[in-house]
Amino acid sequence: MTLQQLFQRIGENPGFLLFYFLIIPVAAIVAGFLGKGEGHLSPWKYLYAILIYLVSVPGIFSVALNIYFFLFQRGDVMQTDVYMQILPIVVMLVTIFIIRRNVSLALIPGFDKISGLWFMLFATMFLMWLLEKIHIVVFSYLPFQYLLGIFVVLFILIYIGWRRFVAK
């Protein structure tokens, strides 16, 4: 089974996917009501961490898929799959917003690692896009120290993101 076939099957039967992406923000809302003002304490902060990871992994995958689809494949916006390309991102942002209203995200275990993963992913995707756009002709006109500087800055950004992801 290819990734395209999987997406097609999910698009044909979106019930489970809709339930999954509906239950997570609802759980965050319920946890916000039940643990009002206690989001930084032990059972709630771990519940929030689980909810953030449950929406962030598909959300990050969806962002990466969209970046690949629109920047590298030059896909048509009108062909965007709402279930697989838009819904995970919206639910991820909504869930993080709901959780942030009850507790500081800095107090959630593992949030620094997931934000480091986001940062590393976007820096890497930008680097890949830049490498695709820069052709060998550009290298001959661009002074070598500028090219070296660009790659050093991108490497530092990726390194900082990676350290935030694996540190602690």
C-alpha positions in Angstrom: 0.0 0.0 0.0 1.4 3.4 -0.9 0.9 6.6 1.0 -1.4 7.9 -1.7 -3.6 4.8 -1.4 -3.7 5.2 2.4 -4.8 8.8 2.0 -7.4 7.9 -0.5 -8.9 5.2 1.8 -8.9 7.7 4.7 -10.6 10.2 2.5 -13.3 7.7 1.5 -13.9 6.7 5.2 -13.0 9.7 7.3 -15.1 8.6 10.4 -12.2 7.4 12.5 -10.0 10.4 11.5 -12.7 12.9 12.4 -13.4 11.2 15.7 -9.7 11.2 16.5 -9.3 14.9 15.7 -12.5 15.8 17.5 -11.9 13.9 20.7 -8.5 15.5 21.4 -9.6 19.2 21.6 -12.7 18.0 23.6 -10.4 16.2 26.0 -8.3 19.4 26.4 -11.5 21.5 27.0 -12.7 19.0 29.6 -9.3 18.9 31.3 -9.3 22.6 31.3 -12.6 22.7 33.2 -11.7 19.9 35.6 -8.2 21.1 36.3 -8.8 24.8 36.3 -5.7 26.5 37.8 -4.0 23.1 38.4 -2.6 22.5 34.8 0.9 22.7 36.1 0.4 19.9 38.6 1.2 16.2 38.1 -1.7 14.5 36.5 -2.9 17.4 34.4 0.5 18.3 32.9 1.1 14.7 31.7 -2.4 14.6 30.2 -1.7 17.8 28.4 1.7 16.4 27.2 -0.1 13.4 25.8 -2.7 15.5 24.0 0.0 17.8 22.5 1.9 14.8 21.2 -1.3 13.2 19.8 -2.0 16.3 17.7 1.6 17.4 17.0 2.8 14.3 15.3 0.0 14.3 12.7 0.2 18.1 12.5 3.9 18.2 11.9 3.5 15.4 9.3 0.8 17.4 7.6 2.8 20.6 7.6 5.8 18.7 6.1 3.4 17.0 3.5 2.0 20.4 2.6 5.5 22.0 2.2 6.6 19.1 0.0 3.4 19.1 -2.0 3.3 22.9 -2.7 7.0 23.7 -2.9 8.5 20.7 -4.5 5.7 19.1 -6.4 4.1 22.5 -7.2 0.7 21.0 -6.4 -2.6 22.7 -7.0 -4.3 24.3 -4.0 -7.7 23.2 -5.2 -6.5 19.6 -5.0 -5.8 19.9 -1.2 -7.2 17.0 0.9 -9.0 18.7 3.8 -8.8 15.6 6.0 -5.1 14.9 5.6 -3.6 18.3 4.9 -5.7 20.9 6.7 -7.6 19.2 9.6 -4.4 18.0 11.5 -2.9 21.5 11.4 -6.0 23.3 12.5 -6.7 20.8 15.3 -3.0 21.0 16.4 -3.2 24.8 16.7 -6.6 24.8 18.4 -5.6 22.1 20.9 -2.3 24.0 21.8 -4.3 27.2 22.2 -6.9 25.5 24.5 -4.1 24.0 26.6 -2.2 27.2 26.7 -5.2 29.0 28.3 -4.9 26.7 31.3 -1.2 26.2 31.7 2.1 27.6 30.5 3.5 25.4 27.7 6.9 25.7 29.3 5.6 23.6 32.3 4.4 20.8 30.0 6.9 17.9 30.0 8.4 17.3 26.5 7.0 20.5 24.9 10.5 21.9 24.5 11.4 18.7 22.6 8.4 18.9 20.3 9.0 22.6 19.6 12.6 21.8 18.8 11.3 19.1 16.3 9.1 21.8 14.7 12.1 24.1 14.4 14.4 21.5 13.0 11.8 20.4 10.5 11.1 23.9 9.2 14.9 24.7 9.0 15.5 21.4 7.1 12.6 22.0 4.7 13.8 25.5 4.1 17.3 24.2 3.4 15.9 21.6 0.9 13.8 24.2 -0.8 16.8 26.5 -1.0 19.0 23.8 -2.5 16.3 23.0 -5.1 16.0 26.7 -6.1 19.7 27.4 -6.3 21.1 26.1 -9.5 24.7 25.6 -10.4 24.6 28.9 -12.4 23.8 30.8 -9.2 26.8 29.3 -7.5 29.1 30.8 -10.2 27.7 34.3 -9.6 27.4 34.1 -5.8 30.7 34.7 -3.9 31.8 31.6 -2.0 31.9 33.3 1.4 28.1 34.2 1.1 27.2 30.7 0.1 29.3 29.3 3.0 27.7 31.8 5.4 24.2 30.8 4.3 24.9 27.1 4.9 26.6 27.8 8.3 23.5 29.8 9.5 21.2 27.0 8.3 23.3 24.4 10.0 23.4 26.4 13.2 19.6 26.7 13.1 19.2 23.0 12.5 21.7 22.2 15.2 19.9 24.4 17.8 16.6 22.8 16.9 18.2 19.3 17.2 19.7 20.1 20.6 16.4 21.3 21.9 14.8 18.1 20.6 17.3 15.7 22.2 18.5 17.7 25.2 17.4 16.9 28.7 
